[in-house]
Amino acid sequence: ASDLEGADALLPGLSAQALIADRAYDAHERVIEPMQHIGAQIVIPSHPTRKVMRDYDRALYKARHLIENFFAKLKQYRAIATRYDKTARNFLGAIYCVAANILLN
């Protein structure tokens, strides 16, 4: 299954100023049209096979790398990667604790 199935579930109720994603989300009907309908800025590079390439904010797209790096650092903590906590509340607390540790280092 592709990540677009998750996007189909999350995008209809989303209200955002911008959507930053990689080329895998360059699906016009499933991602781009719904985001344009709510007036969000689309920061998704066009897939190389497209005939017409879409413009996007390259500086904002580079900021996506910081977010990807943060999630990679989160996954280095075993309790987060394997989700040891039984409740969502405790899991979120563990994420806050690890995020603070990452920020302080």
N, C-alpha and C positions, 0 to 999 in steps of 0.2 A: 504494500500500500504506500502511496506517496504522501508527502506532507500536505498536499492540497486538500485531502479529506479532513484534516484538522482545521485547515483554513476555512473550509465550507461551514464548519460548526461554529467557529469563533467570529468570523467577519460580520455576519448579519447584525449583531447587537453592538458592534464596535463604534465608538465615537472617538476619532483621533484626528490630529492635525496633519500627521504624516505617517506613512507606512514604509518602513525600511526593511527590505528583504533581499535575498539573493535571487539569481536568475531562475531558480526552480519555481519561483512564484510568479513568473511572467505568463500568467494565464489571463487573457483579456476578459472573458466572460465571468470567470470564477473569482478573480481577485481585483483586477484593475477597474472594471466597470462599477462594482459596488462601492469601491473607495472613492472613485470620482463622483459618484452619486451623492455621497455625504460631504464632498468638498475637501477630501484629504489630499495632501501632496503625495504623489507616488514616487518613491525612491527605490526603484527596481531596475537594474540594467536590463536591456532587451536581450533576449536569447539570440545567440549568434546566427540562428537559422532564419530569423525574421527578415523580411524584405525591407520594411521600414523600421529604422531604429528610433526608439523613443528617447528623448532627452531626460536626464535626471541630475539631481544635485550631487556632484561627485564628492564634495567636501562632507556632506551629510552622510553619504554612503561609507566613507572612510571611518566615520564614528561607529558604524556597525561592528567594526573589528574590535573595539573596546568592549562591547557587550559580549561578543563571542569569547573573548579572552576571559572575562569575568566568569562565564558559565564553565569554561574549561577549568578555572581555578576552583570553582565550587565542587566540581566532580572529582577533584583530587582528594577530597575528604571522604573517607570510606562510608561514614554514617549517612552522608548526604547521597552519595552515588547509589548505595544499596537500600536507602530509605528504611533505616532501622526503626524509626519511631512508628508507633501504631496509630497515633491520632494525627490528624492534619494540623492541629494546634501545636503539638510538640515538634512536628516536622518543620513548620514555619519558624518556630522559635530557634531550632537548630540552624536553619538557613540564616536567620538574623545574626546569630552568634558567629557563624563562619564568615558571613559578609563583613561583620565588624573586624574580625581578625584579619581578613584580606585587606581591608581598608587601612588598618593600623600598620601593616607590614610594608 
